[in-house]
Each structure stands twice: as C-alpha cells, then as structure tokens.
C-alpha cells in the first residue's frame, strides 16, 4: 500500500474518502473475512461481523491516532468485533461462548464454506479446547502467519507473552491430537 499517512489523509478527505475506502475494502476484505471466520467459525456470522467491522473503521478513522500501523488498528477492531459478537450471542442464547463455539464446530462438517478435511476439523476441535487468548494467538500465528510484533499490536500484549501463549497452545494442541 502507498504511504500510510497519505492514505489516511485520503480516507479523511471528503473528496477522496469514497475511493480510498473502496481501496481499503479491496485490500482488507478477504484477510479480515478469514481472520473473523477463524474466531466465529460460522460463515453468516462472519459476514455480519465483517460488515460491522468496516462500518466501525469508517466511523472511527478520524479517531485513528497513528500510534500503531493502520493494519494493526483495523485488525484490533475486527478482533474486538468478533469477540463482542460471540459474547452477545452467548448472552442471547443463555449459554457460554465455549458452548457456542462447540455448536459451530459441530456444524462445520456440513458448512459449504468450510473447505477443510477431517484433519482440519480435528485441529479446529483441538483449538476450541484452548483459552480464548491462546486461541487468538494460535490462529493469528498459524493460519494467518502474522508476525508476533503484529499480533502484539492487535491484542495489546507483549511479544514475549505471545510467544509463551503460542508455545503453550501448540503443546496443548499436540497433546489433544495424540489422545483423540
């Protein structure tokens, strides 16, 4: 992407805002879909969260201070939207976020948008056993191949803590896969 400061100015300028936002959509739509889908698991829910994410980005771009990269700021919004969505869904249904995740995992086999095989499904079940933060770190590092520094900015945690979380997550997943 072009110089970030120039791009942000284009997003803020009413004359160039629409074109710049279309570029932002084109650049981030697919990676953010994958990021959100890794968290909420359900295609339709992912589309809803993605739409809310872009709406929040559009509404809040004037508040972007530039203290982090635009990429990190956008991913933080997407992550928070996905986690908030899961919490609200849990509250509405009267069951825990973990139970919602388990239900969604059970639906994955018949989901036409899930292109994984039996091994992928087993991996998803192993990931579901992890605490929320370890799930996030593992999915961002393993599936999205983000650098620890990028994840650090997104989840606002030190690189050292993220490395420890990832290592623990990998160990737990390995143990799960050996026993199941």
C-alpha positions in Angstrom: 0.0 0.0 0.0 1.1 3.5 -0.6 2.5 5.7 2.1 0.2 5.1 5.1 -0.1 8.8 6.1 -1.1 9.8 2.6 -3.7 7.0 2.5 -5.1 8.0 5.9 -5.4 11.6 4.6 -7.3 10.3 1.6 -9.7 8.4 3.9 -10.3 11.6 5.9 -10.7 14.0 3.0 -14.4 14.1 1.9 -13.3 14.4 -1.8 -11.2 11.3 -1.8 -12.8 9.3 1.0 -15.1 7.0 -1.1 -12.3 6.0 -3.4 -9.9 5.4 -0.6 -12.4 3.4 1.4 -13.0 1.2 -1.7 -9.3 0.5 -1.8 -9.3 -0.3 1.9 -12.2 -2.7 1.3 -10.5 -4.3 -1.6 -7.2 -4.7 0.4 -8.7 -6.0 3.6 -12.0 -7.7 2.8 -10.6 -11.2 2.2 -7.9 -11.3 5.0 -10.4 -9.8 7.5 -13.0 -12.4 6.5 -10.5 -15.2 7.2 -9.4 -13.6 10.5 -13.0 -13.2 11.7 -14.0 -16.6 10.4 -11.2 -18.2 12.5 -12.8 -16.6 15.5 -16.6 -17.0 15.0 -16.4 -20.1 12.7 -19.8 -19.5 11.1 -19.9 -18.0 7.6 -23.1 -15.9 8.0 -21.9 -14.6 11.4 -18.6 -13.8 9.8 -20.3 -11.7 7.1 -22.2 -9.8 9.8 -19.1 -9.1 11.9 -17.1 -8.1 8.8 -19.8 -5.6 7.8 -19.8 -4.2 11.4 -16.0 -4.1 11.3 -15.9 -2.0 8.1 -18.7 0.3 9.5 -16.6 0.9 12.7 -13.5 1.5 10.6 -15.3 4.1 8.5 -16.9 5.8 11.5 -13.7 5.8 13.6 -11.0 6.6 11.0 -11.0 10.3 12.2 -10.0 9.0 15.7 -7.1 6.9 14.4 -4.0 8.5 16.1 -1.4 6.7 14.1 0.2 5.2 17.2 0.1 1.8 15.6 0.0 0.7 12.0 -3.3 1.1 10.2 -3.2 -2.7 9.6 -3.0 -3.4 13.4 -5.7 -0.9 14.2 -8.1 -2.5 11.6 -7.3 -6.0 12.9 -7.9 -4.9 16.5 -11.3 -3.6 15.5 -12.1 -6.9 13.7 -10.9 -9.0 16.6 -12.9 -6.9 19.2 -16.0 -7.1 17.0 -15.7 -10.8 16.6 -15.2 -11.4 20.4 -18.0 -9.0 21.2 -20.3 -10.8 18.8 -19.6 -14.1 20.4 -20.2 -12.7 23.9 -23.5 -11.1 22.8 -24.6 -14.4 21.1 -23.8 -16.3 24.3 -25.8 -13.8 26.3 -28.8 -14.0 24.0 -28.8 -17.8 23.9 -28.0 -18.2 27.6 -25.1 -20.5 27.0 -21.3 -19.9 27.3 -19.0 -18.7 24.5 -17.3 -22.1 24.7 -20.7 -23.9 24.1 -21.4 -21.7 21.1 -18.0 -22.5 19.7 -18.7 -26.2 20.2 -22.0 -25.9 18.4 -20.4 -24.1 15.5 -17.6 -26.7 15.3 -20.3 -29.4 15.1 -21.8 -27.5 12.2 -18.5 -27.1 10.3 -18.7 -30.5 8.7 -21.9 -29.6 6.8 -20.8 -26.0 6.1 -20.3 -25.5 2.3 -18.0 -22.6 3.0 -15.6 -24.8 5.1 -13.1 -26.4 2.8 -11.2 -28.3 5.4 -10.9 -32.1 5.7 -11.1 -34.4 8.7 -7.7 -33.3 9.9 -8.6 -29.6 9.7 -11.8 -30.4 11.7 -9.8 -32.2 14.3 -7.4 -29.3 14.5 -10.4 -26.9 15.0 -11.7 -29.1 17.8 -8.2 -29.0 19.4 -8.1 -25.2 19.2 -11.5 -25.0 20.8 -10.1 -26.5 23.9 -7.7 -23.6 24.4 -8.4 -20.5 26.5 -9.6 -17.6 24.3 -6.3 -15.6 24.3 -4.3 -18.7 23.3 -6.9 -19.4 20.5 -6.5 -15.9 19.2 -2.7 -16.1 19.2 -2.5 -19.5 17.7 -5.0 -18.7 14.9 -3.2 -15.4 14.0 0.2 -17.0 14.0 -0.6 -20.4 12.5 -3.4 -19.7 10.0 -2.8 -16.0 9.2 1.0 -16.2 9.5 1.1 -12.8 11.3 4.4 -11.8 13.0 4.5 -11.6 16.8 5.0 -7.9 16.5 1.8 -7.5 14.5 -0.2 -9.7 16.9 1.3 -7.8 19.8 -0.2 -4.5 18.4 -3.6 -6.2 17.6 -4.1 -7.8 21.0 -2.1 -5.3 23.1 0.2 -7.9 24.7 4.0 -8.1 24.8 5.8 -10.2 22.2 7.3 -12.4 25.0 3.9 -13.2 26.4 2.6 -14.0 22.9 5.5 -16.4 22.3 4.7 -18.1 25.6 1.0 -18.3 24.7 1.7 -19.7 21.3 4.1 -22.3 22.7 1.6 -23.4 25.3 -1.2 -23.5 22.6 1.0 -25.7 20.3 1.8 -28.1 23.2 -1.9 -28.4 24.2 -2.9 -29.0 20.6 -0.3 -31.6 20.2 -1.4 -33.4 23.3 -5.1 -33.2 22.2 -4.3 -34.6 18.8 -2.3 -37.5 20.3 -5.1 -38.5 22.6 -8.1 -38.0 20.3 
